[in-house]
């Protein structure tokens, strides 16, 4: 999750807002968390069976490593967005072009440096991961291509910042949705069995290149004042961007980046095959948390435009309702992981059951969703500086605990490590900071969320137990059926309990 500043209001946008076209709305739909979750459930077992455990593990491990390396680059991208928005407010077109150009140069240099490191160390890394000798050359080529993809994505993120700052929200959503659609189509191409591991890396690199071209075409709609030339090179702007980006890197973290640490440590300790199983659990958590937050944003769209000027009572109401909606949405997967997660995933992927994984993920998800709602609030009201030290502490603690827990306890130990790291840092500190700003009593707020979540989960839990006792999940079709049934039970129970709770205790006294 890239932390971005509060959204501009309508009076400060540099371009008049226009209605999105039908094509833009359709493409934007493909960038929603719901679509990503459906694609994940549908394609993961297919890719696992086509690529095989080792190659799938290489893809999962390389992706986790790229996310760890991409963390500082995301901070520089967020800083570029902030500086562009500041220039938009004062209508400084010269500074706009300078920030765009210097941001592109800075992110390109940093991305290429990371790509060079991965390319030079690809064979050593593959050897350390224990990849079979016959698969090692393809794996090394994929790691090299992943580095190039990381460099290209970092470079193009400066143009994404410019499109965002130009107020072209519809165009940006359409471009991102088109990229997601292309990624899904590539997965289908891989599923045919005709795409090797290096070819997959090349296709992913081409998609990032196409994404960059689409961003440039979208930015042209902002007018000629946004497209820089060589005359806009300004090293003072570059130094300012670098200094602010370095500070930003200590104050933000992608959500659940700790999972990437665990995946990489598992790959080093137990091999890429076991790391692939943990990576699947990590993706399930990310996508579910994103879907939950999206559900809260759909029901309460103003959560995305909260500001300090908004009345505190109104902010309290929106945050409470958004948190309730997010926790309700995440309940169905919590049931699946806690009741049937370990066995279902083992049947799904035809691997030995990872002991403790389902329970650990189920324990993490509700806390993680509450945390991401809190992070969204703190960012939108300009309090994201409070997140940095806590996020850094979570990453360091997760790395230390993973190294100690994964060896003796395997995957369950890895997820237990990141769960403890989250609960001891971000899991309590970020919601507590949010409650303090809103004037809420933290224990009362947490208790209200906890019993609502418990009431919402009970019917789905009973449904999951009944399904688990009646039949064994043997394939993808049965897994989807079980998931749909649990989602239906969860939605009915969650929204019913939510409505009853609101009627019983009112808006301000929960």
N, C-alpha and C positions, 0 to 999 in steps of 0.2 A: 504494500500500500504506500503510494507516494503521498507524503504530507504536503498539502498545498494551502495557500492562504485563503481567507474568507472570499467568497464570490463577490464580484462587483455588482452593485445594483444597476438598475436600468439607466440611471442618469450618468453613469461613468463609462458605459460601454462605448468603444470607439466606432462601432458599426450599429446601424439599426437592426434590431432583432426581427427575424422573419420566420414565418412558419416553415417547418421542415417539409420537404417533399416526401411523397410516398416511398420512393426508393431509399431516401435517407432514413426514414423511420424503420423500414424493413431491415436495412443494414445495421442500424443501431441496436435492433432487437438481438442480433447475434452476439453483441458484446455484453449481454446481461448475464448475471451470475447464474440464473436459472438455466439458460441455454448451456453454459459451460458445465454445470452440474450434470445435465442430461447427457451431454457429449462424453463426459468423463465416465459415467456409468455404462454407456453403450459401447464405447471404443476400447476401454482399458483391457478387458479380457481378450478382445480380438487382437490387439497389439501384443499383449503378453504371449499369446499362443503363436503368433506369426513370427515375432522377433526372437522368441525364446527367452529364458530367464536371464541368461548372461547379457545378451544385447539390450534387453529391456532395462536391466540393471545399470548398464553403462549409460543409457539415455537418462535414467532417473538420477544417477549420481552426478553426471555432467551438468544436468539442469540445476541440481542443488548447489553445486560448486559455482555455477554462473550466478545464481541468486545471491550467494555470499559475496562474490566479487562485485556484483551490480549494486550493492547497498550504497557505497559512497557515491557512485555515479548518479543514483536516484536523488541523492541529496543535492548534488550540483544542478541537476535538472530542476528541482524544486526552487533552488535559489535563482536560477535563470527566470523562472516564472514570476517570482516575487519582484525582481528588478524590472521585468517587462511591464508588470501591472503598475509599478510606481511611475514608469515613464508614460504609460497610457493616461494616468490621472492628470498629468500636467501637459499632455499632448506634445511630448518631446520626441518628434520623429527621428531626429538625429541619434538620440540615445537609444531609441528602439532598435535601429539598424545596427548600432555598435554592440548592443547586448546580444542580439541574435547572432551576429558574426563571431564575436569573441566566445560566446557560449558554445557555438558549433565547433570552433577550433579547440577549445579547452576539452570538451567532452570527447572529441575525436582523438586527441593526443592521449588522454587517459585510457580510452577504450582500446586504442592500438597498443599501448604499453601492456595492458592486461592480456590482449590477444597474443602478443609476442611471448609473454611468460608462459601461457598455456601451450603455445606451439612448441617452444623449446623444451618444455617439461612433459609433453604429452606421453612419450614412451615410458618415462620414469613413473608417471602417475598411474598409467595403466598397469604397469608391473606391480606397483604398490597395492593396487586394488585387487590383485590376484586374478586378473582376467586370463582365461585360457590362452595358451600360446597361439593357437590357430585363429582366435578371434582378436588377438592383440593389435595387428596392423589396422584393421577396420576400426577398432575402438580408438586407437591413437588418432586416426584421421578424423573421427567424429569429434573428439575433444578439441582438435585444432580448428575444425569448422565452427564448433560452439564458441571458441574464442573470437573468431572473426564475426560471428553473429552478435556477440556481446559488444564488440567494437562498433559495428554498424548501428545497433540499436541505441547505444549511447550517443553516437553522433546525431542520429535522427531525432532523439528526444529534445534537442534544442528547437527543432522545427515544431514539434508537438507543443512545447511551451509557448511558442509564438502564436500558433493557431488558437490555443486556449486564451492567451492574453488578448487576441484580436476579437474575442467575443463570438467566435465561430463554433459554438457548442454543438450545433446540429451537424456541421461538417466533420468535426472531430469525432463525434460518436459514430458517424457513418464510416469514417476511415478505419476506426478501431474495430467496428463490427465486420467490415470487409476482411480485415486481417484475421479475425477469429474464424470467419467462414472459410478462408483459404487454409488455415491450419487444420480444420476439421476435414476438408477435402483431401489434404495430404495424408491424414491418418487413414482415410478410406483407401487411398492409393497404396499405402504401406500394407493395409489389410489384405490386398490382393496377392501379396507375397512377392511382388516384382520389384521392390525397392530395398536396396541394401542399406547398411548403416551409414556409410559415407554419402550415399545418394540422399538419405533422409536429412543429413546435416546440410547438404547443398540446397535442398528444397527449402529448409527453414531459413537459410541465409537469403535466398531469393525472395522469400515472403517479406523479410525485413526490408530488403531493398525496394520492393514494390510499395511497402508501407511508407517509406521515406519519400518516394516520388509522389504518392497520393497526398502526403502532407504538404509538399511544396505546391502542388496544384491547388489545394484548398487555401493555402496562404495567399495565393495570387488574388483571391477574392477580397482580401483586405486592402488592396491597392498597392501602387508602386512604392509607397513609403515604408513598407515592411520588408522588402527584398534588398538585402545589403549588397554592396560592392566592395572591391578591395580598398577603396578610399575610406571605408568605415572602420578599418583596423585601428584600434585604440588600445594600447597596452595598459593604460591606467584602468580602463574598464575591465580588462582581463584580470588584472591584479585584484580589483575589488570583487569580481565574481569568484575568483579562486579563494580569497580570504573568507568571504561569506559562505561559500560552499563547504569549506573545511569545517567551519563552525556548525553548519547545518548537519553535517555528517555525524556529529556527536550528539545531536538533539532529535534524531528521528530514526526509526527503524521500520522496515516492512513488517507487516503483521505476521506473526508466527515464523519469523526468520529462524527461530530456535529449532524448528523442525528440520531446516536445511543443515544445521550443524549436526543434528542427530543422524540424518541420512548419511552424511559424509563420514562421520565417525563409525557408523555401522559398516559402511563399505570398506573402511580400512581395517576394522577388527574382524568382521565376519565375511566380507566379500560382497560383491555387487548384487548377487542374487537376493540375499536377505535385505539389503538396503532398498531394493526395488519394492518389497512388500511394505516397508516403512514409508517409502515415498508415496505409495498409493494411499496410505492412511493420512499422510500429510496433505495430499491434494484434496482428499475428502473433507478434511477440517477446513482448509482454506476456502474451498468452494461453498461449503455449508455456512461458514461464517459470513462470506460475501452475500449469499442468498438471504441469510437472516437479516443482515444490515439493509439489504435492498428491500426486503419486506417491510421493515420499519420505515424506510424512506418513501415507499409507495403509499403507505397508510398515512404517514405524516410527512409530506414532501417538504415542509418548511424546516425540517431538521438539517437540510443541506444549506440553508441560508440564514442560520441563526447568527445574530450579531450582538455585540455588547449593548447596543442601544435597545434591543428587545426587552420588554418588561420581564423581570425575573420570574414572576408567577407564570407567564406564558412559556418561558424557557423550561421551567420545572415540569409543566404539564407535558410539553412535547418530548422531553427527554424520558420521562416516566413511560409514556405511551410507546415511544420508539423502542425502549428497552424491553417492555412487555412483548411487543410484536416480534422482536428479534429472538428472544428466548423461546417464544412459542414456535417460531419457524425452525429453530434448531433442535427441538425436542424429538422429532421423528428420527433423525439420524442418531441421536443419543440412544434412543431405544434400540435401534438396529445394532449399534456397536456394543452396547452393554449387554443385551440379551442374546443376540445371535451374531455379533460382529466377527468374532474370531472364527467361528465355525463356518459362517457364510463365506468369508473371504478365502478361507482354506479350500472350500468346495469350488468357489468361483475361479480361483487361480490354480487349483490342483497343486497346492503346496502344503507342507506340514503346518498345523495350527500354531501360530505364534502366541505362546502363553502370556496372558496379562495385557495384551495389546488392546482388546476391545474395552476392558474396564478402564484402562488408563486414558484412552481417548474420550470415552464417555464422561469421565471426571473432568477432563480439560475443557470440553466444548462450551458448557454454560458459562464458565469463568472467562473464556476467551471471547465469547460474543459480548458479554457485559463490558469487557475491556475495550473492544473495538468501538462500541457505541461511545464510551467515555473519551477515547482518543479522538473520535470524530467531533465531539462537542468541544474539547479543548482546542483543537485546531481551528474550528470555525469561529471561536471567540478570541483567537490570538493568544492562547495560553500554551502553545506547543513547546515552549522552552522548558516547561515542567516535565516533559516526557523524556527528554534526552538522557539525563543521568540514570533514570530508572531503566530505560531501554538498554543502555550500555551494561548496566548491572545484570539484567536478565540474560543478555548474550554471554557474558563471561561466566555467570553461574551455570548456565545451560551447558557450555562447553566443558566445564570442570566436572559437573555431575554426570554428563554423558560418558566421559572417559572412565569414570569410576563405576557406572552402573551397567553399561552395555556389555562389558566383558563377562561378568558372572550371570547376568539376567537376560541378555539378548534384547529382542525388540521391546518386550514389556519394560525392561529396565531403561531403555532409551526414552520411551514415552513417559515413564515415571519421572525421569530426570527433567525433561522439559516442562512437565506439569508442575513439579515442585519449583522449578526456576520461575515459572510464570506466576504461581500463587504467592511466592515470597517477594516478588517485585512488582511487576506491572499489574498483576491480578488484583492487588489491594490498593496500591498507591495511586494509580490513575483514577479509578472510581472515587476514591476518597478525595482527591483534588477536585474532581468535578462536583461532588456533593458540597464541598466547602464553598466553592464559587456560587453554587445555587442556593446556599443557605439550608441545605437538607441535612438531617442527622444521618450519617453513614449507616449505622446499624439498623435504623428504621427503614431506610431505603433498601438495604440488602435483604432484610427480612421480608419486606413486601414483595420483592422480586422472587425470593426463594420459594415462598409458599404458593405464589401463582404458578411458577414453573412446576412445582411438585404436583399441584392439582391438575395441570395440563398434561403431565406425563402419565398419570395413573391409567387412564383408559387405553392409551397407546401401549403402555407396558403390559397390560392384561392381554391386549390383542397380540402383541409379540410373543408372549409366553404361550398363548393358545396355538399360534401358528407353529412355534418351535416344537411343541409337543405332538402336533398332529402329523407333521411330515418333515422330511429332510430336504433341505435346499440342495438340489443337484446341478442346477445350471443357471445360466443368465436369465432365462425367461422366468423361472420361479423366483429368483432374487428380485426382479423388477416387480412381480406381482406382490411379494411381501412388502417391498418398499412402498408401493402405491397404497396398499391397505393401511400400513402404519401412518403414512402421510395423511390419509383421509381421517383416520381416528384422531391423529394428533391435531389436525386443523379444527375439527369439530370441538374436541375437548378443550383445546387451547383458547379459542375465541369465545367459547361459552364461559369458561372460568374467568377469562379476562373481562367480559361484559358484566358478569355477576359481581366480580371484585370491584369494578368501577361503580356499580350501583350501590354496593354495600358500604364502602368506605369513602366514596367521593373522590374528587380529583386531588385535593390538597392534603388529605390525611391518610396516606397509606404507608 
